[in-house]
Amino acid sequence: MKRSLSKKLDKAWADKVKEYGMCEHCSKTKPLNAHHFYSRSIRSVRWDVDNGFCLCVGCHVFSSNFSAHKTPAEFVEWAIEKRGIQWYETVKERKNKVVKFLDSDYEEIITRLRQTEFDF
C-alpha cells in the first residue's frame, strides 16, 4: 500500500514542479525534469515543492558545463543565488526534521501538492 502511494506522490510532486513550465536555469521548455535539491531519500522534504527545481534534461543530467548531477557544486551555488539564502535555510531546516508518515498522510500530501502555488 505505502509503495503505491509513494509512487503516486512522487508523480504528483514531479508534475507540480514541472508546472513551472521551463528550465529554471536555461529557460528551455522541453523536455523537463523535476530535480530534488535535497535527495528524495530524505522523507521530510521528498514531496516538498520548495525542494524541487524544474530543469531541462541537459541542466538536470547531461551537460558537463552545468548539471545538477554532473556539476553539483555549481548547481548548489546557482540554486542558492536564484532562490536566496532564506529559501536555503528554510528547506535545510525542514530537511533536518524527522518525519514518520501514516497511511492517512499520503492523500493529504497529494491534495496539498495540487493546491500549491509557486512563490519563486
RATA-V812668 format. One record per residue. N is the residue number from 1. RES is the residue in three letters. D_FIRST is the distance of its C-alpha to the first C-alpha in Angstrom with 2 decimals. Layout:
BEGIN
N&RES&D_FIRST ; N&RES&D_FIRST
END
This chain:
BEGIN
1&MET&0.00 ; 2&LYS&3.81 ; 3&ARG&5.48 ; 4&SER&5.54 ; 5&LEU&6.38 ; 6&SER&8.70 ; 7&LYS&10.22 ; 8&LYS&10.87 ; 9&LEU&12.43 ; 10&ASP&14.37 ; 11&LYS&15.82 ; 12&ALA&16.73 ; 13&TRP&18.36 ; 14&ALA&20.24 ; 15&ASP&21.39 ; 16&LYS&22.67 ; 17&VAL&24.51 ; 18&LYS&26.05 ; 19&GLU&27.34 ; 20&TYR&30.11 ; 21&GLY&31.55 ; 22&MET&33.44 ; 23&CYS&33.50 ; 24&GLU&34.25 ; 25&HIS&36.59 ; 26&CYS&38.59 ; 27&SER&37.79 ; 28&LYS&36.88 ; 29&THR&34.77 ; 30&LYS&32.96 ; 31&PRO&30.97 ; 32&LEU&28.89 ; 33&ASN&26.14 ; 34&ALA&24.25 ; 35&HIS&25.07 ; 36&HIS&23.84 ; 37&PHE&26.91 ; 38&TYR&25.15 ; 39&SER&22.67 ; 40&ARG&19.07 ; 41&SER&18.41 ; 42&ILE&19.79 ; 43&ARG&16.86 ; 44&SER&19.39 ; 45&VAL&20.63 ; 46&ARG&17.99 ; 47&TRP&17.60 ; 48&ASP&21.14 ; 49&VAL&23.33 ; 50&ASP&26.33 ; 51&ASN&24.97 ; 52&GLY&25.05 ; 53&PHE&27.99 ; 54&CYS&28.57 ; 55&LEU&30.49 ; 56&CYS&31.95 ; 57&VAL&31.07 ; 58&GLY&34.42 ; 59&CYS&34.03 ; 60&HIS&30.45 ; 61&VAL&31.01 ; 62&PHE&34.29 ; 63&SER&37.36 ; 64&SER&39.33 ; 65&ASN&41.12 ; 66&PHE&38.15 ; 67&SER&34.52 ; 68&ALA&31.61 ; 69&HIS&31.00 ; 70&LYS&34.56 ; 71&THR&36.45 ; 72&PRO&34.06 ; 73&ALA&36.97 ; 74&GLU&38.43 ; 75&PHE&35.12 ; 76&VAL&34.66 ; 77&GLU&38.29 ; 78&TRP&37.97 ; 79&ALA&34.76 ; 80&ILE&36.43 ; 81&GLU&39.59 ; 82&LYS&37.81 ; 83&ARG&35.66 ; 84&GLY&37.84 ; 85&ILE&37.84 ; 86&GLN&36.42 ; 87&TRP&33.26 ; 88&TYR&33.04 ; 89&GLU&33.60 ; 90&THR&31.06 ; 91&VAL&28.20 ; 92&LYS&29.34 ; 93&GLU&29.25 ; 94&ARG&25.69 ; 95&LYS&24.73 ; 96&ASN&26.24 ; 97&LYS&24.27 ; 98&VAL&21.72 ; 99&VAL&18.48 ; 100&LYS&15.47 ; 101&PHE&12.76 ; 102&LEU&11.30 ; 103&ASP&8.24 ; 104&SER&11.21 ; 105&ASP&12.67 ; 106&TYR&10.57 ; 107&GLU&12.05 ; 108&GLU&15.31 ; 109&ILE&15.47 ; 110&ILE&15.12 ; 111&THR&17.84 ; 112&ARG&19.93 ; 113&LEU&19.79 ; 114&ARG&21.05 ; 115&GLN&23.83 ; 116&THR&24.93 ; 117&GLU&28.43 ; 118&PHE&29.91 ; 119&ASP&32.66 ; 120&PHE&33.80
END
